[in-house]
Amino acid sequence: MNASMTVRRTRPSLLSSLESIVKDCKAWLNAESQTFTAICGEDKEVYTHMDVLKANAALLIVLIIVGVAGSL
């Protein structure tokens, strides 16, 4: 009696890969930004990477508004 076994390697599905990427991004966004906390932290305030991105986005918007207002 000949018995054969086939082993197939399956690639992770696109959905599971995407879920993993989203999970990693959420973890990174909620992690402490040590540099920003050291520069701006007072009374043991802790800033996350999301806080840093929000601050940078606000600064970018202000600079765009100033640039547009300066060109008028």
Backbone hydrogen bonds, N-H to C=O, Kabsch-Sander energy under -0.5 kcal/mol:
donor,donor_aa,acceptor,acceptor_aa,energy
3,A,1,M,-0.6
7,V,5,M,-0.5
8,R,6,T,-0.6
10,T,8,R,-0.6
17,S,13,S,-2.1
18,L,14,L,-2.6
19,E,15,L,-2.5
20,S,16,S,-1.9
21,I,17,S,-2.1
22,V,18,L,-2.5
23,K,19,E,-2.4
24,D,20,S,-2.4
25,C,21,I,-2.4
26,K,22,V,-2.5
27,A,23,K,-2.1
28,W,24,D,-2.3
29,L,25,C,-2.8
30,N,26,K,-1.9
31,A,27,A,-0.5
31,A,28,W,-0.9
33,S,47,Y,-3.3
34,Q,32,E,-1.0
37,T,33,S,-2.4
38,A,34,Q,-2.1
39,I,35,T,-2.2
40,C,36,F,-2.9
41,G,37,T,-2.0
45,E,42,E,-0.7
49,H,31,A,-1.7
50,M,29,L,-1.8
52,V,48,T,-1.7
53,L,49,H,-2.3
54,K,50,M,-2.3
55,A,51,D,-2.3
56,N,52,V,-2.5
57,A,53,L,-2.3
58,A,54,K,-2.3
59,L,55,A,-2.2
60,L,56,N,-2.3
61,I,57,A,-2.2
62,V,58,A,-2.3
63,L,59,L,-2.5
64,I,60,L,-2.2
65,I,61,I,-2.5
66,V,62,V,-2.5
67,G,63,L,-2.3
68,V,64,I,-2.6
69,A,65,I,-2.7
70,G,66,V,-2.2
71,S,67,G,-1.0
72,L,68,V,-0.5
72,L,69,A,-0.7
